[in-house]
Amino acid sequence: MRNTKDNISIINSTSKIEGILYFKGHVIIEGAIEGTILAETVFTEAESRVNANIKAASLTIAGFFEGDIEVTDTLTLLKTADVKSQIRCCKLIIDEGGYLNGSVKFISSESINNSPPLLEH
């Protein structure tokens, strides 16, 4: 039986997707997404454009991101990140050169343990 952490989804650079998106395992976003993303682990590439609200266990942003973010573990903004967001996370890492315009509220692991499961549907 495969572990869901072994699942990898890729939204390639020529794709533009709109809607409510659910991912288990890892998702790599190279293209554009608008809507809502519920996921476990998300990585956005430098050329990506994401206009979405997102709830994920971990999120690494290298491209453009606008929308609300809730990350139950670590949010990482790489040096090419351009983020406009209201953020709730446990841990935040911003590489030198990464851009953040918005607010950050740090949440405890206790509040996460009392919240509903990440992927409900």
C-alpha positions in Angstrom: 0.0 0.0 0.0 1.4 3.4 -1.0 1.6 6.2 1.6 -0.2 9.4 0.5 3.0 11.3 1.1 4.4 9.5 -2.0 1.7 11.1 -4.2 3.0 13.9 -6.4 0.7 16.2 -8.5 2.1 18.8 -10.9 0.3 21.7 -12.3 2.6 22.5 -15.3 3.5 25.9 -16.6 1.0 25.9 -19.4 -1.9 25.2 -17.1 -4.4 27.6 -15.6 -6.9 26.1 -13.2 -9.8 27.7 -11.4 -12.0 26.3 -8.6 -11.7 24.4 -5.3 -8.8 22.0 -5.5 -8.0 19.1 -3.1 -4.6 17.5 -3.1 -3.2 14.6 -1.0 0.6 14.2 -0.9 2.8 16.7 -2.6 1.7 19.3 -5.2 4.1 21.3 -7.4 2.5 24.4 -9.0 4.3 25.8 -12.1 1.3 27.4 -13.7 -1.6 29.5 -12.6 -4.3 28.7 -10.0 -7.3 30.8 -8.9 -9.7 29.7 -6.2 -9.2 27.6 -3.1 -6.5 25.0 -2.4 -6.7 22.4 0.3 -3.5 20.3 0.4 -0.8 18.5 2.4 2.5 19.8 1.0 2.6 22.6 -1.7 5.6 24.0 -3.6 5.1 26.9 -6.0 7.7 27.5 -8.7 9.2 30.9 -9.4 7.1 31.4 -12.5 3.8 30.4 -10.9 0.9 32.8 -10.2 -1.5 31.8 -7.5 -4.5 33.9 -6.5 -6.1 31.6 -4.0 -6.9 30.9 -0.4 -4.9 28.0 0.8 -4.8 25.6 3.8 -1.9 23.2 3.9 0.4 21.4 6.3 3.5 22.9 4.6 3.8 25.5 1.9 6.9 26.8 0.0 6.4 29.8 -2.2 8.9 30.8 -5.0 6.5 32.7 -7.3 3.6 35.2 -7.0 1.0 34.4 -4.4 -2.1 36.5 -3.4 -4.7 35.2 -1.0 -5.2 34.0 2.6 -2.8 31.4 3.8 -3.2 28.9 6.7 -0.2 26.5 7.2 -0.3 24.1 10.1 3.5 23.6 10.1 6.0 25.6 8.1 5.6 28.4 5.5 8.7 29.1 3.5 9.1 32.1 1.2 12.0 31.7 -1.1 14.1 34.6 -2.5 11.9 34.9 -5.6 8.6 34.9 -3.7 6.2 37.8 -4.1 3.4 37.3 -1.5 0.4 39.5 -0.7 -1.4 37.7 2.0 -3.0 37.4 5.5 -1.1 34.5 7.0 -1.7 32.1 9.8 1.1 29.6 10.5 3.2 27.9 13.1 6.6 28.6 11.6 7.7 31.1 9.0 11.0 31.2 7.0 11.7 34.1 4.7 14.8 33.9 2.5 16.7 37.1 1.9 15.0 38.8 -1.1 11.6 37.2 -0.5 8.8 39.8 -0.5 5.9 39.8 1.9 3.1 42.4 2.0 0.5 41.5 4.5 0.1 40.3 8.1 1.3 37.2 9.9 -0.4 35.6 12.9 1.4 32.7 14.5 -0.7 29.9 15.7 0.1 27.2 18.2 0.2 23.5 17.6 -2.6 23.2 20.2 -5.0 25.3 18.1 -4.1 23.1 15.1 -4.9 19.9 17.0 -8.3 21.3 17.8 -9.1 22.3 14.2 -11.0 20.1 11.7 -9.0 17.7 9.5 -7.1 19.3 6.7 -8.8 17.5 3.8 -12.5 17.1 4.4 -14.8 16.3 1.5 
